[in-house]
Amino acid sequence: MKNNLLALCAFLALSVNVVGQVLNPIVTAVPSLSIAPDARAGGMGDIGAATAPDVNSQYWNAAKYVFMESDAGVSLSYTPWLRKLVSDIDLAYVAGYWKFDQRQALSASLRYFSLGDITLMDQLGIPQGSAHPNEVAVDFAYSRLLSDKLSAAATLRFIYSDLNNGINLSGGTPMYPGAAVAADISAYYRTPMTLENVEGKLAFGLNISNIGSKISYDKNETSNFIPTNLRLGSSYEYPIDNYNKISVSADLNKLLVPTPKLNPTAADITAYNKLSPIAGIFQSFGDAPGGFKEEMEEIMWSVGAEYAYNNQFFVRGGYFNESQWKGNRKYFTAGAGFKLNIFQLDAAYVIATSQSNPLDQTLRFSLSFDMYGLKNLVK
């Protein structure tokens, strides 16, 4: 039961669709932590380390919040996930922030990932009940300006994963909900940059996320790595005139989780399970069985662009790429947004390069509110 559900989670996260090849993806527990939650970033190829700050920066780089123009905001996002395969898997996300002065901000988010209803059966195929697997993460962050151009942030996160709702099949391995704690460390740098006599904004971002404990579903008899991730990004915003501007961005991602060996022995599996999270982070930079070439294949990259008219209408596009040996997620994205006074509505759409990719036609929706503007409106 446990192995089946973990395999399902890994499949949902990796969306492997290469057939007849030797694959060696990095599999983690709680894969929903790697799913982009909001529509703006989702419309630009899942990019967010260095893009212009917005209310959903908590997931991408919490250090951006101190550069927000408004003092407070909240956002609600919803993603029907893998609808080409099933109809009841979805991700809900709530994020918000508060700048309590010009140099500091507090922020938080709540993520709920539902894997729908699963009918559990024993070895004879007799139904034993229905489970509703789900994963929850809640986090809080503090961000601060270190100079007029540089900021940093620290995030604390609690993760809860319940894959069988306490239903254990007779004769099977008992399985229990798992919990973990983690932290993010992020930084953001933004500076003016003149191009063709027009002053734009050049930005760089760094976010090391989910640095924390492993998670266990069998009372610590075995444990699994959570998706610790290194994200680096850059972005340039170019104002065409007083009403039109365009930005181009790029992100690089690497899971800081050890690469499993191909055809591992029992001793290899035991050593992998006993490896500590911090040791796993350092080992992840040089443990790929294929050497340097495979290490480079573990780096995911994405590029995206956003066009804005009068800071009210937005059109977005992007591309995400992952090596065919590490999951083969390759897709284009498109998105649009509309902002009016105190609220903004965004939508994004995934166009996979292969029609067999279960991520194809994935939609995302986000609704954001400027709470400071709302306060002034009701005065």
N, C-alpha and C positions, 0 to 999 in steps of 0.2 A: 504494500500500500504506500509506504513512505517513498520508496524508489520510484513508483509510478507517478506520484504527484510531483516529485522533484524533477523527473524527466519532463513532465508536462510543463512545469514552470520554465525550465530551460528552453524548451521548444518555443514557448510563447515569446520569450525574450530574444532568442537568437534568430528565429525564423529561418532556419537552415533549409535551403532548397537546391543544393548541389547534389546531384545523384552520381554515384559511381566514382567518387573521389575520396581520398583519404583526408578526412577533416580532423582538426584538433582545436575546437573552440574552447574558450575559457568559460566554464560553467560556474555560476554562483547561485547561492540562495537569494531569495527576495529579489528576483530579477525586475520586478515592477519599479524599483528605485532607479532603473536606467531608462525608463520611458519618459520622453519629453512631455510635460504636463500641459503646456499652454499653447494657444493657437498662434501667437505672434512668432515665437521661436520656431514652432512647428512649421510655419509657412516659409521659413528661411533655411530649411535643411537641418533643423534641430541645432541651431546656433544660439549662443547666449553669453559666452564668457566675456566679450568685450563690446557687445552691441550697446546702443543707447539705453540707459536705465529705464526700467518700467516696473510695474507693481509685482510682476512675477520673477524678479531678479533673485528671489530667495533660492530657487533651484539652481540657477546658472552661476550666479556670483553675487552674494549678499553684500559685498563691498560697494556695489553700485548705488545702493539706496541713498547714501549721503549726497549724491549728485542729483537726486530727484528735485524737480522744481516745486512740486506740491509737498506739503508737510505730512500728508497721510493718504493712504489709499488701500483698497481691498479688491480682490479679484476672485471670480469663480470660474473654473474650467471643467469641461467634461469631454471625455474621449470614449466613444464606443470602439472597443479594441478587437481587432481580428474578426470583423463582421463577415469576412468571406468564409470563415470556418464555423463560427458559432454566433449566437445572437444575444448572449447574456453575459459577456465579459466587458467590463468598462472600468474607467479610471476617473475618479472625481478629485478635484484639487482646489483648495482654498488658500490664498496667500494674502498677507497684508503687512503694512509697515507704518511706522510713526517716527518722524524726525522731531525729537524733542528739543533740539537746537540746531544751529547751522552746521555743526560738525559731527553730530552723533545721531544714530538712528537705531531703533529696535524693530525687529521683524519676526514673523512667524508664518508657518504653513502647516496644513494638514492634508495628507494624501491617503485616499482609500481606493484600493484596487480589489475588485471582485472578480473571481473566476467563475461566477455563475453557480448553477446547481449541478452536482455530480452524484449519480446513483452509485452507491457502494454495494458490491456483490462479493460473496464468499467464493471459495474455490469451486463450489458446485454451481455457481451462477445464480444463487438465490439472493434477491435484494436484501440488504441489511440496513437500509435507511438512506437518507439523502443528506449530503454535506454541502455546505456553502463556503468553500475556501476563500479566504480574503487576506490581504496584507495591508497594514496601516503604518504610517510613519508621521510623527509630529515633531516639529523642530522650532527652535528659537535662535535668533542671531542678534549679535551686536556689531554694528559697523561704525567706523570713525575715520574722519579725514586726518591724515598724517601730514599733509601739506595741501596747497591749493590744487595740486594735480594728482595726488596719490591718496588712496584709501585702502583700508584693510578691514576684514571682518572675521569673526569666529562664530560658528554655528554648532549647536548641540542638538542631537537627534535621538529619539526613541523609536525603535522599530518592533513591530509585533506581527507575527505570521502564524495564522491558524489554517492548516491545510485539510483538516478532517473534522473539525468541530467536536473533538472528543470521541468520535465514533471509531472504535477499533474492532477489526474483524477477528473472529475466533481463529486461532492458528497463525495469525499474522504478527508482525513485529509491532508492538505498541508504539503509538505516535502521539506526540503532545505538541501544543502550541510552542513556538519559539520566540525568544525576545533578544534584542541586542541594543547596544548603545553605540553611538558614533558621533564624529565631529567633522566639520568642514573648516578648512583654512583658505581664505581667498584674498585677492588683492586686485585693485583696479587702478589704472593710470590713464589719464586723459589730458591731452595738451593741444593747443591750437597748432595748425599746420597749414601754411599757405601753398595753394596749388593754382597756377595760372592767375595770380593776383587775387585769388579768392580764398578767404580764410575758412578752412574747414576744421574738423575735430578728428584727431588721431587717437585711438585708444588701444590699450592692451589689457588683457585679463588673465588671471590665473585662479583656478579653483581645484583644490585637492579635497574630494568629498568622500564621505563614508569611511573615515579612518576610525576603526572601532573594533569591538569584539566580534567573534564569530557567533553563529547562531546554531542551536541544536534543537532537534525534534525528538530526541530520545533521552532526555535528562542527562546530557553531556557524555553519553557513551561514545557518540561521534559528533562532529561539528562541521559546519560549512562556512566558507568565506562569504561575506556580503560584498556587493560590487564597489569596492574602493576604486576611485577613478581620478586620473589626472587630466585636467582640461586646460588647454592653452588657447587663447584667441586674440585676434586683432580685428580692428574695424576702422573704417574711415568714412566720415560723414561730410558730404560735399553739398553746400547750398548753391543751387543753380541760379536762383534769384530770390526775391522776397517771399515767393509763394511755393517754390518747388525745391526739393532737395532729394538727394539719393545717398544711400549708404551701402557699402560693400563690406562683407565680413567673412572671416574664416575661423574655424575651430579645429584643433587636433585633440583626440581623446585616446587614452590608453588605460586599460584596466590594470590596477596595481594588485593583481592577484596571481599567484603562481600558475604557470602553465602545466597542465597534467602531462605525464609521460604517455607516449603511445604504447599500448599493450603492457600496462604496468603490472608488476608482480604484487603479491600480497604485502610484501615489505614496503614497496613503493607507495601503496595506498595508505598503509599505516603511517608512514613518514609524512605523507601529504596531509593527512588528517590531524597530525600532532603539531604541524607547523603553526607558529603563532602569527597573528595578523601583521605585526610590525616586521617580523622576519620575512613574511610573505611579500610585503611591499618591496623590500630591498631585493629579494630573490627574483621578483617579477621582471626586473630589468635585464636579466641575463640567463634565464633558465629554459628558454624555448628549445625543444629538441632539435629543431632545424637551424640553430645558431642565429647569427645576426639577421639573416634574411627573414626568418620566421618572426623575430622580434619586431622588425619593421612592418610585417604583415599584421601585427597586433595593434597597430596605430590606425584608428578610424579618423577620417577627415570629412569635413563638410564646408561648403561655401554657400553664401546667400547674399541677397540684395533686397533693399526696401526702398520704394519710391513713395514720397509723401507730398501731398498737395495741401498747402495752407495748414499743415499739421492737423488735418481733419480726415482726409481720405488716404488710404494706404494700399499699395499693391506690393506683394512679396513673392519671391521665388528662391529656390535653393536646390542643392543636391547633397545627398549623404552617401558615403562610400565606406564599406567594410570588406576586407579581403574575403574571397570565396572560401578560403580555408579556415576562416574564423567566424563564419556565420552568414556571409554573403548577403548582408542587407545593403542593397543598392537601390536608391529611389530618388526621384525628383519630388519637390514639394511646391505647392502654390498656395497663396493666401491673400486675404484682403481684410481691411479694417475700416471702421467708421467711428469717428470721435466727435461728440457733440457736448459741449459744456462739461458736465460732471461725469459722463459715462463714455465708455468705449467698447465696441463690439468687434471681435476678431474671429475669423474662421480660417482653417487650413485644411489642405487636402494632399494626400500622398499618392503619387503616381509611380508605382514600382516598375523597374526596368524589365521584370519578368512577370507575366500574368499569373504564374503559379505562386508568386510571393504572397503570403497571407496578409502582408501589410498593405497591399494594393487597395486603394480607395478608402483608406482610413481618414476619418474626419476628426477635427478638433474644434471646439468652440470655447471662447473666453469672453466674459463680461466683467469689465473693470469699472470701478467707481473712484472718483476723486473725492475723498471724504472731507478734505479741507474746503474744496469748492462747494460741496453740499452744505457744509456748516455756514458758509457765507451766504448761500442762496436762501436759506431758511431764516436768516436773521431779519 
